[in-house]
Structure formats: C-alpha cells, structure tokens
Amino acid sequence: MKNDRITITRITLKLVLVMALLAVLMLLSTSEVDFVYTGF
Amino acid sequence: MSFSFLDTKLILFAAISIFLLTLLRGRQRQAIFLALNVSFIWFFVLGSVGTLSTIIFCLAGYVLVRMHQELHWLRISHTLPLLVGIFLYMRNYEILHWMLPSSVLTSMLSTVGLSFLFFRIIHVMVDAKGRMLGKLDFLTYVNYCLNFTTFVMGPIMRYQDYYDQWNGSKKAIELSFEAHLDAVIRILFGLVKAYLLAQLFYTYALKPDTYVTDLHPVMLMLQMYCFFFYLYLNFSGYCDVVIGIGSLLGVRPPENFNMPFIAQNISDFWLRQHRSLTLWLTDYVFSPAYKWGLGNTVLSAHPLAAGNMAILLTMLVSGIWHGTTVGFLFFGLVHGIFLAIYHTWDHFLTGHLGKKRAIQLRRNWLARAVGIILTFNAASFAFIFFQLDTQHLLGSLNRLVG
C-alpha cells in the first residue's frame, strides 16, 4: 500500500516535470542549433 | 548543418516511427524501418545526391563484409585501404587539396554521418572476418548502418548489440509505463541541454575565428572552459534525445557521456567523453597496434614504448576521423601526447610504489582533486585545436613562434 503511494507520487512528479520541460521547449521552438559533430 | 529537433515534421516522424516499429513484426518491421531510415536521411539530412552516395558507400561495405566471410585468404589489410581511400575522397579532406589537382576533387557531396557510418562498416568487416557475427542478414546490416537514431552523430552502436535488441533477445527498455516516461523525460532533458544550456555557454565560448594570442590568458581560459561545457551539453544533449527515441522504438543506442569534466586523468576523460568512440578506437586501432608492437623485434623489449606508440597512433586516427582540417590532426596529436605522458607516469608510479600503494594514492582526495583540475585544463586546452579554423589556428601558432 505504502509502496503504491510512493510509486504514484513519483510518477505524478515525473509527469509534472514533463509538462515543465515541454513548456520550456515551447518557448525555444523557433531556435536553431548547430550540432557540433555534424559540422566538420 | 543545422536541423532542428523542435521541427514539427521531425517530431511527427519520430512519433510515427516509434508507433510503427512497436506495432509491426518480422520482415514488415525490417522493411518499414529501412524506408524510415532512408526517408530520414533523404529529407532531413542529406538530400538526394548525399543519400545516394551514402547508400552506395554502405552497400560497398556490405560487399566487402561478405567477401571477408566467404574468402578466407582475404585480409583486412587488402580491403581497408580501399574503404579508407573512398572515405577520404568523399569527405574531401584538406590534405587531398595539397596532393591532388582540384579538378579531380569533390566538394559538392554532403557527407554528414559518413564518419560514423565508416566506423560502423569497419567494425562489421573486422568482426565478420573474426567470425564474431554469425550469419549476416542484408536488411539487418543496412538498417544497422543507416539507423536514423544513430546516423547523424552516433553513438557508435555495435552490430551485435543492435541485432540482439532488434530481435528481442535483449530488451531496449523495461515494459512499464514509468520506464517509457523516463525515456520521454530523457528526450526532453536532452533538448533543454542542447537548445538552452549549450547556447548559454556558446555565447562565451571560444569561436573558430579567434587568434588566441590576441586574448588575455584569463579570457582564453574562460573561453576554453565555456567551449568544453558547450560541446558537452550540445553533444550529450543530442545523445540523450537519440537514446530516448531509440529506447522507445526498441533499439537503444549505448551511453556516450558520463560527466567528462570530473575525469581524474586523461584516460578516464576518454571513457567519459564520447565513450562509444573510445571503445571503438580501443578495439580496432589501439589493440591491433599494441599487439603488433609487442610482436615487433625492436619494440617487444620495450612494452611501455609499444604502448605509447599505439596510443599516439590511435589518437592521430581519432583526430583525423573527427574532421577534415589540420586542426583535428593537432587535436588528436595533443591528446595522444597527454595520454602517453599519463601512461608513462602511471607505469613508473606503479613500478615505484607497487600496485597496492599506487591504488591508495589514486584514492587520496587531494590526488583526485589535483587530477580533476589537471585533466579539465588539459582537455579544455586541447579543444582549442578542435574549435579554431585552419587560418586562425596556423595564424595563432605563427604569432606564438614569431
């Protein structure tokens, strides 16, 4: 029971993290990056 | 080349690929993966001519691999020069411009991913010759070579690892919701690293058109350090994205980075930075060269010298592989010298103190701290040769001497 609660909390936090990262990436969506190992 | 992982078309492509490869089985899955790989290379990376030349190079590799499986008298030394020659020509190496008339050289080919493909083909060729691959299936080979997750900049996956994951005898990822969620988080973190954090460091990083002799030493160090972190975040961010995508579609590429800025010595650095390349070079350049050295009548009496020669050769190959300009040759040479110094130091330390006390010394916190600082500075310094263009590198060296 306790283990289930811990798992659910962990997964919920990870989902919140996904949302936060997506929000950051939405702001960056127009930026372009040169990947170093393709450039020479 | 700049393609964007944040491009809607590419995101859609990755999602469709994951969906199809999870759904399909057998030859259908193999055929669809081939179509996806070729489409990716064609539409997102190389265009028609580049894709065609890459496929021809890949097929030439297959012919050589099959020849090594069938013809027992054929040696790697017979076929490797041919493959190396084609590779140098296609990549349009700067050194060829000094040796050949420009009319016979090609500068039109887009060759992104060719260096990685070249090393994958050599790996399959050598392992096929050593009877370490078993039966080689054509479609598996082509998909291994053109696998879109590792095509552009690695990591350099081994064929055996790819084969085991593709056939399901080794799991790419646990079959749980949380494991899939972790893969998604890894992709997103990778994007943040490459698109946000790396760019912050790039603002202050050393630029290719810099005469380093014109910079104040403190400014030079700051720019070197920023370039180190920029390169790490750019490349490891990319690797996080492709490892995450690979995990979701069933073939997870190997890990490539493990905090190289805390490496305690230069050998440790190369096991933390671009690790899949280091392991490849160890297996296919260092080991054969060292073995040859130990078998040589002169060098066999001096194993330390044989080791150092093999190290220098390995890092020269690494430098030349990294890029077509003379700066990369210096980059490899500098790292070869650093590694040879470390190897010699380690040899004498162990000889002088004995194995047990040498291990104790390496575990001492002060020795570790000094090792980290020295390694970080040495690696940052070597990146100067990696980053400067030929004109500014040679100009800086001229000004330093003159």
Boltz contact constraints between the chains, C-beta under 6 A:
constraints:
  - contact:
      token1: [A, 11]
      token2: [B, 178]
      max_distance: 6.0
  - contact:
      token1: [A, 14]
      token2: [B, 181]
      max_distance: 6.0
  - contact:
      token1: [A, 21]
      token2: [B, 188]
      max_distance: 6.0
  - contact:
      token1: [A, 24]
      token2: [B, 192]
      max_distance: 6.0
  - contact:
      token1: [A, 25]
      token2: [B, 191]
      max_distance: 6.0
  - contact:
      token1: [A, 28]
      token2: [B, 195]
      max_distance: 6.0
  - contact:
      token1: [A, 29]
      token2: [B, 6]
      max_distance: 6.0
  - contact:
      token1: [A, 31]
      token2: [B, 195]
      max_distance: 6.0
  - contact:
      token1: [A, 32]
      token2: [B, 2]
      max_distance: 6.0
  - contact:
      token1: [A, 32]
      token2: [B, 4]
      max_distance: 6.0
  - contact:
      token1: [A, 33]
      token2: [B, 194]
      max_distance: 6.0
  - contact:
      token1: [A, 33]
      token2: [B, 195]
      max_distance: 6.0
  - contact:
      token1: [A, 34]
      token2: [B, 2]
      max_distance: 6.0
  - contact:
      token1: [A, 35]
      token2: [B, 238]
      max_distance: 6.0
  - contact:
      token1: [A, 36]
      token2: [B, 231]
      max_distance: 6.0
  - contact:
      token1: [A, 36]
      token2: [B, 234]
      max_distance: 6.0
  - contact:
      token1: [A, 36]
      token2: [B, 235]
      max_distance: 6.0
  - contact:
      token1: [A, 37]
      token2: [B, 153]
      max_distance: 6.0
  - contact:
      token1: [A, 37]
      token2: [B, 235]
      max_distance: 6.0
  - contact:
      token1: [A, 38]
      token2: [B, 1]
      max_distance: 6.0
  - contact:
      token1: [A, 38]
      token2: [B, 112]
      max_distance: 6.0
  - contact:
      token1: [A, 38]
      token2: [B, 152]
      max_distance: 6.0
  - contact:
      token1: [A, 38]
      token2: [B, 153]
      max_distance: 6.0
  - contact:
      token1: [A, 40]
      token2: [B, 323]
      max_distance: 6.0
